[in-house]
Amino acid sequence: MNDRLFSRPLFVRAGKYIVQEIATIGDAIDFLSEWPECERDILHETALRACIEAHDGLKPLDAARNAIRGFARKKGILENPAEAMPWIADAMSKGGRASA
């Protein structure tokens, strides 16, 4: 899978106690490809298509990141990295960078 990095990683809830980082176009395609078939809809199809087109160089990476971010937000699984992982909030307070 292509490992081109997004400008900033996204964090999504992938289970009751699991937060998954999506940092590359490959991560995004894998995440969407593993989404349960019975829960796939037009939002899923649109996000996956945007990611595949970005992978193939037809769209910018930011378009794919925005698509998967929108998908995760609509599905209620988008996580605030500072809340999901306190060590990120600590790094941010020391001048680091982390945001969805």
C-alpha positions as CSV (number, residue, x, y, z in Angstrom):
1,M,0.0,0.0,0.0
2,N,1.2,3.5,-0.6
3,D,2.7,5.1,2.5
4,R,2.4,8.8,1.6
5,L,1.7,10.7,4.9
6,F,-1.2,13.0,5.5
7,S,-0.4,16.5,6.7
8,R,-1.7,15.4,10.1
9,P,-2.9,12.0,11.3
10,L,-6.5,11.3,12.1
11,F,-7.6,9.2,15.0
12,V,-10.8,7.1,14.9
13,R,-12.5,4.8,17.3
14,A,-12.1,1.3,15.9
15,G,-13.6,-0.5,18.9
16,K,-14.8,0.0,22.4
17,Y,-11.3,0.5,23.8
18,I,-9.3,1.0,20.5
19,V,-8.3,4.2,18.9
20,Q,-6.6,3.8,15.5
21,E,-4.3,6.3,13.9
22,I,-4.7,7.0,10.2
23,A,-1.6,8.7,9.1
24,T,-1.2,7.6,5.5
25,I,-3.3,7.0,2.4
26,G,-2.6,3.3,2.8
27,D,-4.0,3.4,6.4
28,A,-7.1,5.2,5.1
29,I,-7.7,2.6,2.4
30,D,-7.1,-0.3,4.7
31,F,-9.5,1.2,7.3
32,L,-12.3,1.7,4.8
33,S,-11.7,-1.7,3.2
34,E,-12.1,-3.4,6.5
35,W,-15.4,-1.5,7.3
36,P,-18.2,-4.0,7.7
37,E,-20.0,-4.6,4.4
38,C,-23.5,-4.4,6.0
39,E,-22.6,-0.8,7.2
40,R,-21.3,0.5,4.0
41,D,-23.2,3.4,2.4
42,I,-22.7,6.4,0.1
43,L,-20.5,8.1,2.7
44,H,-18.2,5.1,2.8
45,E,-18.2,4.8,-1.0
46,T,-17.3,8.4,-1.4
47,A,-14.5,8.4,1.1
48,L,-13.0,5.2,-0.3
49,R,-13.2,6.5,-3.9
50,A,-11.5,9.8,-2.8
51,C,-8.7,7.7,-1.1
52,I,-8.2,5.5,-4.1
53,E,-8.1,8.5,-6.4
54,A,-5.5,10.1,-4.1
55,H,-3.5,6.9,-4.1
56,D,-3.5,6.9,-7.9
57,G,-2.4,10.5,-8.0
58,L,-5.8,11.8,-9.4
59,K,-6.6,13.8,-6.2
60,P,-4.4,15.5,-3.6
61,L,-3.8,13.7,-0.3
62,D,-5.7,16.5,1.5
63,A,-8.9,15.6,-0.4
64,A,-8.6,12.0,0.8
65,R,-7.8,13.1,4.4
66,N,-10.9,15.4,4.3
67,A,-13.0,12.6,2.9
68,I,-12.1,10.1,5.6
69,R,-12.3,12.8,8.3
70,G,-15.9,13.6,7.1
71,F,-16.8,9.9,7.0
72,A,-15.5,9.4,10.6
73,R,-17.2,12.5,11.9
74,K,-20.6,11.5,10.3
75,K,-20.2,8.0,11.7
76,G,-19.4,9.4,15.2
77,I,-16.0,7.7,15.4
78,L,-13.6,10.7,14.9
79,E,-11.5,11.1,18.0
80,N,-9.9,14.2,19.3
81,P,-6.2,13.1,19.7
82,A,-5.7,15.1,22.9
83,E,-8.6,13.4,24.6
84,A,-7.9,9.9,23.1
85,M,-4.3,9.9,24.1
86,P,-3.2,12.1,26.9
87,W,0.5,11.9,25.9
88,I,-0.4,13.9,22.7
89,A,-1.9,16.7,24.9
90,D,1.3,16.7,26.9
91,A,3.4,17.0,23.7
92,M,1.2,19.8,22.4
93,S,1.7,21.7,25.6
94,K,5.4,21.5,25.0
95,G,5.3,22.9,21.5
96,G,4.5,19.8,19.6
97,R,1.8,19.5,17.0
98,A,-1.2,17.2,16.9
99,S,-4.8,18.0,15.7
100,A,-7.6,16.5,13.8
